[in-house]
Amino acid sequence: MLTLLNSESLWIGTDMKCFNRIREQLEQAGITYKHKVKNRMGQWTGAGTVRGKTGAAGVPADKMYEYEILVYKKDWEKAKKLTGIE
């Protein structure tokens, strides 16, 4: 099971196509991964969310979500080479 202690972040970004491409590559290679999706406009700032205080005007819909892919530390180098991530 991937945990904070035995995993390494492979990729963080807002591009859903890139996120799905990397996931497919990892699955085809048999590399175990975990992913996280974070709504950046839904973050609490004390008295409400960012979207509730400032609105979502001017923020592209495809940039509202931040994706992260984590892999085992032992597989990190292999996954990095496989996906072409610098």
C-alpha positions as CSV (number, residue, x, y, z in Angstrom):
1,M,0.0,0.0,0.0
2,L,1.3,3.4,-1.0
3,T,1.8,5.7,2.0
4,L,3.5,9.0,2.7
5,L,6.6,7.2,3.9
6,N,7.1,4.8,0.9
7,S,5.9,6.9,-2.0
8,E,7.3,9.7,-4.1
9,S,5.5,12.3,-6.2
10,L,6.0,11.5,-9.9
11,W,4.0,14.4,-11.4
12,I,1.8,17.3,-10.3
13,G,-0.1,19.4,-12.8
14,T,-3.4,20.7,-14.1
15,D,-3.4,19.0,-17.6
16,M,-6.0,16.2,-17.5
17,K,-4.8,14.7,-20.8
18,C,-1.2,14.5,-19.5
19,F,-2.5,13.0,-16.2
20,N,-4.4,10.3,-18.0
21,R,-1.5,9.5,-20.4
22,I,0.9,9.0,-17.5
23,R,-1.6,6.8,-15.7
24,E,-2.1,4.6,-18.8
25,Q,1.7,4.3,-19.2
26,L,2.1,3.2,-15.6
27,E,-0.7,0.7,-15.9
28,Q,0.7,-0.8,-19.0
29,A,4.1,-1.2,-17.4
30,G,2.6,-2.7,-14.2
31,I,3.8,0.1,-12.0
32,T,1.6,0.6,-8.9
33,Y,0.5,4.3,-8.5
34,K,-1.9,6.4,-6.5
35,H,-3.4,9.6,-7.6
36,K,-4.9,12.7,-5.9
37,V,-7.2,15.3,-7.3
38,K,-7.4,18.7,-5.6
39,N,-10.0,21.4,-6.4
40,R,-7.8,24.5,-6.1
41,M,-10.8,26.9,-6.0
42,G,-12.5,24.9,-3.2
43,Q,-9.7,25.5,-0.7
44,W,-10.9,27.0,2.6
45,T,-9.5,30.4,3.5
46,G,-10.9,30.9,7.0
47,A,-14.3,32.5,6.2
48,G,-15.1,30.4,3.1
49,T,-13.7,29.0,0.0
50,V,-11.5,30.8,-2.6
51,R,-14.3,30.5,-5.1
52,G,-16.9,31.7,-2.6
53,K,-14.8,34.8,-1.8
54,T,-13.5,35.7,-5.2
55,G,-15.6,33.9,-7.7
56,A,-14.4,31.8,-10.6
57,A,-14.5,34.4,-13.3
58,G,-11.3,34.4,-15.3
59,V,-10.2,31.0,-14.1
60,P,-10.2,28.4,-16.9
61,A,-12.3,25.4,-16.0
62,D,-9.4,23.1,-16.9
63,K,-7.1,24.9,-14.4
64,M,-9.4,24.5,-11.3
65,Y,-8.2,21.0,-10.6
66,E,-4.6,19.9,-9.7
67,Y,-3.6,16.3,-10.2
68,E,-0.8,14.4,-8.5
69,I,0.5,10.9,-9.3
70,L,2.5,9.1,-6.6
71,V,4.5,5.9,-7.1
72,Y,6.6,3.7,-4.8
73,K,10.1,5.2,-4.1
74,K,11.6,2.0,-5.5
75,D,9.7,2.5,-8.8
76,W,10.2,6.2,-9.1
77,E,13.3,6.2,-11.5
78,K,11.7,3.6,-13.7
79,A,8.4,5.5,-13.9
80,K,10.2,8.7,-14.6
81,K,12.1,7.2,-17.5
82,L,9.0,5.4,-18.8
83,T,6.9,8.6,-18.9
84,G,9.6,11.0,-20.0
85,I,9.1,13.3,-17.1
86,E,12.1,15.6,-16.4
